[in-house]
Amino acid sequence: MKILVLNSGSSSLKYQLFNMPEETVICSGIVEKIGLDNAEIHYKSDGFSVSNEKQIPDHKVALDLVVELLLDSKNGVIKSTDEINAVGHRVVHGGCAFSDTSFITPTVKEKIKDLFSLAPLHNPPNYEGIVVAEKLFKKAHQIAVFDTAFHQSIPEKVYKYAIPNKFLEEDKIRLYGFHGTSHKYVSEKAIEFLNKKNSKIISIHLGGGCSITAIDNGKSVDHSLGFSPASGLVMGTRSGDIDHSLIFHLIDNLGYTSSEVNDILLKQSGMLGLTGYSDSRMVEDCAVNGNKECMLALEIIVYRIKKYIGSYCAALNGLDAIIFTAGIGENSSLLRKMICDKLDFLGIQLDPIKNDIRAKTLTEIQTSESNVKILVIPTNEEIEIAKQSFNLIQEN
């Protein structure tokens, strides 16, 4: 069965085509900088790769170009779009409506649209990817895999905010959690590796967006992102946790509109606000070369992560493993070192030699004396979406 996985971001479109259930990758790629004049499309299949710079104004044009590459008479991998059995879509926010992977129907699409305001950077392009794919792959099952679904196991004492009850009962305002597809994938890899009947794991997803999850015996029990993908850790352009009275101070006393404040906290804060750079590689390079602002930014990022590790150890009543994943987590030996430093009282001891790697598979980086496994596990949201899509089709 051929399953195409689409991960539509605000200005990007990742894609992979799988043979299932073998989980073999037929081709993969990404369209970047959608909407800009210097947009790029990358495509890779067995023995062939290509990268081009084009004008790609929107996601429809992006997906049209992807289909052209899939169908290319010389280097394509399919002869007709009818060969695609299913298209699996990453959808960031599923609210209370979706606790599992779902076939996409008109009703499902309307519910995804209803959640635009809760994930304004993510759900609109997710939805656009669905609309375009329905037109291009008319015979394929369209399937939604929700980032929030993995966190449906979080107990009420954790997901309920200490605000009047009516806001949960009537308006469904609560902690939802995100990056669930990634946390689910890497935690299952870790559980298989640990080979323990019961496991206590902290999964740290560090990329443009960042989150941390407490996982008890395979179930998410606490998570740093809440009602929207904005709270918790310091991110590329998002502030993470702040005192909410700051919002009213900016509006009531400094004259900003609510829209401007939202833009500040989501698009101008985090690493960008602290340093002028949203790319962690730039921040690290400048910090190493003596830039005090960048060094302080790393210390702020690390301190926030350490606080969550400590609180989640308490929530889990122990810890068997820490997972580092996503672009920064997998590649930044400096941040991993800073995060694990002075956590030996929790049984966390990093081996500096093992840490100096770029892991392509699950890799241990703790010392032989460490009571806690420190694992670098490359995430693969696309294969997880393909697996869940395949399983849904098999069950129905």
C-alpha positions in Angstrom: 0.0 0.0 0.0 1.4 3.4 -1.0 0.8 6.1 1.6 1.8 9.8 1.0 2.4 11.7 4.2 2.0 15.5 4.2 3.2 17.8 6.9 2.1 21.3 6.0 3.7 24.2 7.9 3.0 27.9 7.7 5.6 28.3 4.9 6.7 24.7 4.2 5.5 21.3 3.1 7.3 18.2 4.0 6.4 15.0 2.2 7.3 11.3 2.2 5.8 8.4 0.2 5.9 5.0 1.9 5.3 1.4 1.0 3.3 0.0 3.9 3.4 -2.0 6.0 7.1 -2.5 5.1 7.7 1.2 6.1 10.1 1.7 3.2 10.6 5.2 1.9 9.9 5.5 -1.9 10.7 9.3 -2.0 10.8 12.3 0.3 11.4 16.0 0.2 10.4 19.4 1.4 9.1 22.7 -0.1 10.5 25.6 1.9 9.8 29.4 2.0 6.4 29.1 0.4 5.1 32.6 -0.4 8.6 34.1 -0.9 10.3 34.7 -4.2 13.2 32.4 -3.3 11.1 29.4 -2.4 12.9 26.0 -2.7 11.7 22.5 -3.6 13.8 19.4 -2.7 13.1 15.9 -3.8 14.9 12.6 -3.2 14.2 9.1 -4.4 16.4 6.0 -4.8 19.5 7.1 -6.7 18.1 10.5 -7.6 17.8 13.9 -6.0 17.0 17.4 -7.1 16.7 20.9 -5.6 15.3 23.9 -7.4 14.5 27.5 -6.5 11.1 28.7 -7.8 8.3 31.1 -7.1 5.8 29.1 -5.0 3.1 31.4 -3.9 0.9 29.0 -1.9 0.5 25.4 -0.8 -1.5 24.4 -3.8 1.3 25.3 -6.2 3.7 23.5 -3.8 1.7 20.3 -3.9 1.2 20.6 -7.6 5.0 20.7 -8.0 5.4 17.7 -5.7 3.0 15.7 -7.8 4.9 16.7 -11.0 8.0 15.2 -9.4 6.2 12.0 -8.4 4.9 11.6 -11.9 8.0 12.6 -13.8 8.5 10.3 -16.8 12.2 9.8 -16.1 12.7 10.0 -12.3 9.2 9.8 -11.0 8.0 6.9 -8.7 4.4 6.6 -9.8 2.6 6.6 -13.1 -0.8 7.9 -11.8 -2.0 9.6 -8.7 -4.5 6.7 -8.5 -1.6 4.6 -7.2 -1.7 6.5 -3.9 -3.9 4.6 -1.6 -4.0 7.1 1.2 -2.7 10.6 2.1 -1.9 11.0 5.8 -2.0 14.6 7.1 -0.4 16.0 10.2 -3.0 18.2 12.0 -1.6 20.1 15.0 -4.8 20.8 17.0 -7.6 18.3 17.4 -9.2 19.9 20.5 -11.5 17.6 22.4 -13.1 16.3 19.2 -10.3 13.9 18.2 -8.6 11.4 20.5 -7.4 9.2 17.6 -6.5 9.2 13.9 -9.6 9.9 11.7 -10.7 9.6 8.2 -11.3 13.1 6.8 -14.9 13.9 6.2 -16.7 17.3 5.7 -17.5 17.2 9.4 -13.9 16.6 10.3 -12.8 19.4 8.1 -15.2 21.8 9.7 -13.9 20.9 13.2 -10.3 21.5 12.1 -11.4 24.9 10.8 -13.2 25.7 14.1 -9.8 25.2 15.8 -7.9 27.8 13.6 -7.9 30.3 16.5 -6.2 27.9 18.9 -3.3 27.0 16.5 -3.2 30.0 14.1 0.3 29.2 12.8 -0.5 25.5 12.2 -4.1 24.4 11.6 -4.8 26.8 8.6 -1.9 25.3 6.5 -2.8 21.8 7.7 -6.3 22.4 6.4 -5.0 23.9 3.1 -2.9 20.7 2.6 -6.1 18.6 3.0 -8.1 20.7 0.6 -5.5 20.5 -2.1 -4.7 16.8 -1.6 -8.4 15.9 -2.0 -8.4 17.5 -5.5 -5.1 15.8 -6.6 -5.6 12.4 -5.0 -9.3 11.8 -5.6 -9.2 8.0 -5.0 -7.1 8.1 -1.9 -8.2 7.9 1.7 -7.6 11.3 3.3 -6.6 10.7 6.9 -5.8 13.2 9.8 -3.3 12.4 12.5 -3.6 14.8 15.4 -0.7 16.1 17.4 -3.0 16.4 20.4 -4.2 12.8 20.4 -1.2 11.3 22.3 -2.0 13.7 25.2 -5.6 12.6 25.7 -4.3 10.4 28.5 -3.3 13.4 30.6 -5.4 13.3 33.8 -8.0 16.0 34.6 -5.9 17.3 37.6 -3.2 18.2 35.1 -5.2 19.4 32.1 -7.7 21.5 34.0 -6.8 25.2 34.6 -7.6 26.9 37.9 -10.2 29.2 36.3 -14.0 29.2 36.6 -15.4 25.7 35.8 -17.6 27.0 33.0 -14.7 27.7 30.7 -13.9 24.0 30.6 -17.5 22.8 30.6 -18.8 25.3 28.0 -15.7 26.4 26.0 -13.4 23.4 26.4 -10.5 25.6 27.6 -7.9 23.2 29.0 -4.4 21.9 28.4 -4.3 19.9 25.1 -0.6 19.3 24.4 1.2 19.1 21.1 4.1 17.5 19.2 2.2 14.3 20.2 3.2 12.4 17.0 6.9 13.0 17.8 6.7 12.2 21.5 4.7 9.0 20.8 7.2 7.8 18.2 10.4 8.4 20.2 8.9 7.2 23.5 7.8 3.9 21.9 11.4 3.5 20.6 12.7 4.2 24.1 10.3 1.7 25.8 11.3 -1.0 23.3 15.0 -0.3 24.0 14.6 -0.2 27.8 12.7 -3.5 27.8 11.1 -2.7 31.1 7.6 -3.7 32.2 7.0 -0.2 33.6 8.9 2.9 32.4 9.2 6.5 33.5 10.4 8.7 30.6 10.9 12.4 30.0 10.8 13.3 26.2 12.3 16.6 25.2 11.4 17.8 21.7 13.7 20.7 20.7 13.2 22.3 17.3 11.6 25.6 16.1 8.8 24.7 18.5 9.8 23.0 21.8 8.0 20.9 24.3 8.7 18.4 27.1 6.5 15.4 28.1 6.3 13.2 31.2 5.5 9.7 30.0 4.4 7.0 32.5 4.4 3.5 31.1 3.8 4.7 27.5 1.1 7.3 28.5 1.5 11.0 28.4 0.7 12.3 31.9 2.0 15.9 31.7 3.2 18.3 29.0 4.6 21.8 28.7 2.4 23.1 25.8 -1.1 23.9 26.9 -4.3 25.3 25.3 -2.2 26.3 22.3 1.4 25.6 21.2 2.7 28.7 23.0 3.4 27.9 26.6 6.3 26.0 28.3 9.8 26.1 27.0 11.5 29.0 25.2 11.2 28.4 21.4 12.5 29.9 18.2 10.1 32.8 18.1 7.6 31.9 20.9 8.1 33.1 24.4 6.9 30.0 26.3 5.7 30.6 29.9 5.1 34.2 30.9 3.1 36.0 33.6 -0.2 36.5 31.9 -0.6 40.0 33.5 2.2 41.0 31.1 -0.4 40.8 28.3 -2.7 43.3 30.0 0.2 45.6 30.8 1.2 45.7 27.2 -2.4 46.5 26.1 -3.6 48.7 28.9 -0.4 50.7 29.7 1.8 50.5 26.7 -0.8 50.9 24.0 -0.4 47.6 22.0 -3.4 46.0 20.5 -4.3 42.4 21.3 -3.3 41.4 17.8 0.1 43.1 18.2 0.7 41.4 21.5 -0.2 38.0 20.0 2.3 38.7 17.2 5.0 39.7 19.7 4.6 36.5 21.8 4.3 34.1 18.9 6.6 35.6 16.2 9.0 38.1 17.8 9.9 36.4 21.1 11.9 33.3 22.2 15.4 33.0 20.8 14.6 35.7 18.2 13.5 38.2 20.9 16.5 37.4 23.1 19.2 37.5 20.4 17.9 38.6 17.0 18.3 35.0 15.7 15.6 32.4 15.6 18.1 29.7 14.4 19.7 27.9 17.3 22.8 27.2 15.3 23.4 30.9 14.9 22.8 31.5 18.6 25.2 28.7 19.6 27.9 29.9 17.2 27.7 33.5 18.5 27.6 32.3 22.2 30.8 30.2 21.6 32.4 33.3 20.1 31.7 35.4 23.1 28.4 37.0 22.4 27.0 37.7 25.9 23.3 38.0 24.8 23.4 34.6 23.0 25.1 32.9 25.9 22.5 34.3 28.3 19.7 33.2 25.9 21.1 29.6 26.0 21.2 29.8 29.8 17.6 30.9 29.9 16.5 28.1 27.6 18.4 25.5 29.6 17.2 26.8 32.9 13.5 26.5 31.8 14.1 22.9 30.6 15.8 21.9 33.9 12.8 23.2 35.9 10.5 21.0 33.8 12.8 18.0 34.2 12.7 18.5 38.0 9.0 18.9 38.2 8.4 15.9 35.9 10.7 13.7 38.0 8.4 14.5 40.9 5.3 13.9 38.9 6.6 10.5 37.7 8.1 9.6 41.1 11.3 8.6 39.4 13.0 8.5 36.0 14.4 5.8 33.8 15.3 7.8 30.7 15.5 11.2 29.1 15.0 11.5 25.4 16.5 14.3 23.2 14.8 14.6 19.9 14.0 16.9 16.9 16.4 19.2 15.1 18.1 20.9 18.1 17.7 17.9 20.5 19.3 15.5 18.0 22.2 17.8 16.8 23.2 20.2 19.6 25.7 18.5 21.8 26.2 21.9 23.6 22.6 22.2 24.7 22.4 18.6 25.7 25.5 19.1 27.9 24.2 22.3 29.5 20.8 20.7 30.2 22.3 17.6 31.9 25.0 19.5 33.8 24.4 19.4 37.6 21.6 16.9 37.4 23.6 14.1 38.9 21.5 14.2 42.1 18.7 12.8 39.9 21.0 10.1 38.6 21.6 11.9 35.3 25.3 11.8 34.2 26.2 12.7 30.7 29.3 11.2 29.0 31.0 14.1 27.1 32.6 11.8 24.5 29.4 9.9 23.7 27.5 13.2 23.6 29.8 14.6 20.8 27.8 12.8 18.1 25.1 13.4 15.5 22.9 10.4 16.0 21.1 8.8 13.1 19.6 6.0 15.2 18.8 5.6 18.9 22.1 6.4 20.8 23.0 6.3 24.5 25.1 9.2 25.7 25.1 8.6 29.5 28.1 7.4 31.6 28.3 3.8 32.9 27.5 5.2 36.4 24.4 7.1 35.4 21.2 5.7 36.8 19.2 7.3 34.1 19.5 6.5 30.4 20.1 9.6 28.3 19.0 8.8 24.8 19.2 10.7 21.5 16.4 9.4 19.2 15.8 11.0 15.8 12.1 11.6 15.5 10.2 10.6 12.4 6.7 12.1 12.5 6.2 11.0 8.9 6.6 7.3 9.5 4.4 7.5 12.6 1.7 9.2 10.5 2.1 6.5 7.8 1.8 3.7 10.5 -1.3 5.3 12.1 -2.9 5.8 8.6 -2.2 2.2 7.6 -3.6 0.8 10.9 -6.8 2.9 10.5 -7.4 1.5 7.0 -6.7 -2.1 8.2 -9.2 -1.7 11.0 -12.0 -0.5 8.8 
